[in-house]
Amino acid sequence: MGGTDAKDILGLPKTPLSLTQEKKSRPQKESHRKPDGISREVYALTGGVAPLMPSIDVTHLKRRPPPDEKVAWQWLPVKSSARNDDLQLFHWVRVVNDVPPSGDYSFAKYNKSVDVLKYTDDEYENHLTDPVWSKEETDQLFEYCERFDLRFTVIADRFPLSRTVEELKDRYYSVTRSLLRARAQSPSDLANHPLMKEPYDMTRDRERKRALSMVLSQSRHQEKKDAEILAEAKRITEMRLAARRAAEPDVPANENIGSVSPSSNSQLPATAVAPSTLTMADYASTLASLRMLHVYLRTYGLEQMVQAASSAVGLRTIKRVEQTLQDLGVNLKPKVPTKTVCDEHLELRKEILTLLNLQKQLQYKESEGSSHREGAYASMPDTPKDRVFASEPFSFGAERPIKKEQKRKGPGRQSDTPSPAHKRPRKLKASDL
Amino acid sequence: MEDSHVEILSASTPKLRIGIDGGDDKNWRRRVNGVEVSVPIVCGSIAFFRGKKAKEYRTHNWSVYVRGATNEDLGVVIRKVIFHLHPSFKNPTRVVESPPFTLSECGWGEFKIDITVFFHADACERKLELSHLLKLNPEIYSGPQSPNVPVVTESYNEIVFPDPFECFLARAHNHPAVHVSKLPEGFNLPPPPPGVAADESYYKMKKGDTKDHPLSHWFLKFSEADELFKLTATRHKVQADIAELKRRLVVVDAQPEQF
């Protein structure tokens, strides 16, 4: 190590041992232990020199009490305002200079309690009677509320008659509200009371808890489906909004997506149906918005319809569709966009989407069924090309048939030869065997 | 929108107002639903290298245009076209108010030309925006440019009027530049009474098809046949593949769990 040079420059003594005497400049690093052996090696790593600036100020590390204070710990009785019995408890107390600390027990301030209203029998007769609840029950409930600080789960456990938490809550809150209303001098007093502003609704509470438990118990699969469907719904409402804004009210009110809340999970149709119903709405609203333009270019119209068709799928699928089109030698944007050509193009795209979907399904099913099956034909077709040339499944190694309608699409572009620059990793293929 | 149209017409000529304020007014502003009028157009540019006459900033003579795909007169539908040139041109906003809607210039640079198309009032009150990338140099370099062989860039498109106005249909449905989708059964288009049609500008415009245009022999021909053939053939293939996959899915589903 070039430690000696550095030391020369700094004018420091050359032996590392002498550094231990310099308390101030030695940083309190854990790696620098007292034993020489270790510190010497570690010092050697740094060139045998301590850093010029101590990285940690030593004095900050251990703040020792000022030496003039005398600290002792004593086992003393404790008084807490939170306790209202005479139980005498003891604990260790830090006594400084023979003066025990003053003040209340430091945790007493956390002893909050609820202001549970107490009603008289008269009040009960006048305002609080209920067909389902007897006076004894209500009294008992209120006693428990006071005792357990409105912890309804505890109250529900201990309540002699089996009542649900929501029922108990409902009774307590409605009684309190009636009492407040009855006792209020003027209506304005009440207006600010939180219980009046947001009354407890038992059914809503039940629904909320049920929905929560359903969400929590959803499987990951369901979660994903939900997220997808919510995204669709959002997209559709946005499109509809746009169409409506541009349109007069003759937008066809087509598909109802159904309630999308998690609690209606089970009622949603199977995945295969849901996307197609959603895209039908997209097409309809796209057509409507095109008509509202009163004039548009055919290419623009096609773009919009393609977008509508792709709205239900992810970006990766869109790319795959485009790749498939290219592989099949079809222009991504038609060169001669007449009405017929555009219609055919759109239909082709939709069919390719179906094809890719089916491929995925088949892959999924085949991999589920067996993951170790071998054999060329059983292996998953990984490119659309494999499917397109379905008539010759085993001739991948051979020359591909050159199509007669091969047309020059642009400078030098050959549409039929398989591009070796396929980005997707290839799985087991016939030609690989 | 319809109100403002009526105002435009009445502002331009008192004579026209009589026809419109009459009982026929509502008929003429009625839209025919389910019918589509489409006008096939080609938007393009032709650029000639100036050869010996080329200077630093004037290397090419070029023309940009919007023409009918079969060289018919677009004046039946289009009232005027504005070509928005690169700001380095003097008066970059060039307005062409009669067919053929062409603009010729001299320059050195390639740039995107925004084109705004305005229609006759009875066709549509909204304008349509297109754009065209002006190309002066060929895609593939094949030696020094000859001043006799231009660089031609054209793209085919169609202007679509969904649910066209009855009056527009009446006026234009027989014109060769205009394609009308199938009219509903028993639909009778009354002949347009004289004077009640487009603005005056329609009658002031000189007729301008591009069949005999000086550049017309450079125009490209666009036929949907090839593309259509390709598309239908591809669709058949894909449909066959879908059927095959469906069959295989059925097979897989039927199989009991193995391994």
Interface residues (C-beta under 8 A of the other chain):
Chain A: L290 R291 L293 H294 V295 Y296 L297 R298 T299 G301 L328 G329 V330 N331 P334 K335 V336 P337 T338 K339 T340 V341 E344 H345 E347 L348 E351 I352 T354 L355 L358 Q359 Q361 L362 K365 E366 G369 S370 S371 H372 R373 P384 R387 V388 A390 E405 K407 P411
Chain B: E36 S38 P40 F119 A123 C124 E125 R126 L128 L130 E139 I140 Y156 N157 E158 I159 V160 F161 P162 D163 S181 F222 S223 E224 D226 E227 L228 F229 K230 L231 T232 A233 T234 R235 K237 V238 Q239 A240 D241 I242 E244 L245 K246 R248 L249 V252 D253 Q255 E257 Q258 F259
